[in-house]
Amino acid sequence: MPKYLIERELSGAGKLTPTDLKAISRKSCGVLGNLGPQLQRVQSYVTDDKIYCISIALNADLIRR
């Protein structure tokens, strides 16, 4: 399956606690789970004001949902 990079703007992301980041990750994974097994998150990276997620999906339309 193709890999996609998703950029999410989140002011102050780099200052979030590990607990906050885990909560955000759980919510994101829940959304992905509802879309089906053909979309999976692989890895996330946190910068000062953004979170970048690498995901695999059957197509870009699935990512856009």
Buried (B, 14 or more C-beta within 10 A) or exposed (E): EEEBEBEBEBEEBEEBEEEEBEEBBEEBEEEBEEEEEEBBBEEBEBEEEBBBBBBBBEEEEBBEE
